[in-house]
Amino acid sequence: MLWQQPWVWIAGGIALGALEMLAPGFVLFGFAVGAVCVGLLIWAGVLGTNLTVMLFTCAVVAVIAWLIARRLMGVRAGQTKIWDRDINEN
């Protein structure tokens, strides 16, 4: 099947990474990292042919990558936004 090919997962991860460049916010970043990692694990022979295991691995890696990216690039602790003018005031 097609999902057993490592290049499909890696190409999908690269495509998701490119889409993340167009819509930043770390929404697709985790999925891109997860897909590339699954592709590399298939290529190394670690993952078998079970689609459920591949999707679960992709999801776990995606969550970990998203949490790390959010921790490194996200809102800093204690940082607040102070509004000094209302958009509705002229």
N, C-alpha and C positions, 0 to 999 in steps of 0.2 A: 504494500500500500504506500501511498504517497507520504503519509505522516512518518514513515519509518526512515525516510531519507534525511540525513543531517543537513543537507544544503537547503531543504525546504524550511526548516526551523531557523537556520541562520539568515536566510533571505527574508523571512518574515520578521525576524528581529531587527534587521537593518531597515526594513520598510517602516516598522513601528518607530524606530529611532528617528527616521527622517520625518515622519509625521509629528513626532514630539518637537522637532525644530520649528515646525509651522504653528503648533499650538502648545506653547510652553506651559509648564505648570506641574510637571512630573506625573502627568496622568498616564501617559503611554510608556514612560521611561522604564518602569518596573517590568511591564510586559515585554519590552524589547530585550532587557537584560535576561529575563527568564527564558525567552525563546532562544536566544543565542546560547545560553548555558545548556539548555536541553539539546540543542544541535551539537554542541561540543561533547556532551556526555554520550550521545548516540554515536558520534564519530569515534570516541574512545572505546566504545563497546560496553560502557557501564550500564546504560539503560537497554532493556530488551525491546520487544515489539508491542508491548501493551500500551495502548493509547491512554488509558486511565492513569497509569503511572507517569507517563510523559506529561499529561496535563496537570496532574497534582504537583509534580516537580517544578513545572513552569510556574504554577501559582505560588508555591512556597518561595521560590527564588524571587519572584516578582514582589511579593510582600516584603521580603527582607531587603531587597534593593530599594524599594520605595521608602521604607523606614529609615534606611541609611541616608538616602538622598534628602529626605525631609529633615533629618537630624542635622546634616551638614549645611544644607542650603535654605532651610525653612526659616520661619519667624523665630527670632532669638527670644529667649526667656526674659520676661520683663519689658519687652519692647511694646510700646503702645502707640496708637495713632491718635494724635490730638488735632481736633478739627477747630480751626480758628475762624472759619467763615462758612456760612451755609450756602449751598448751591442755589437755593431759591431766593436768596436776598440779592437785590440789585445794587 
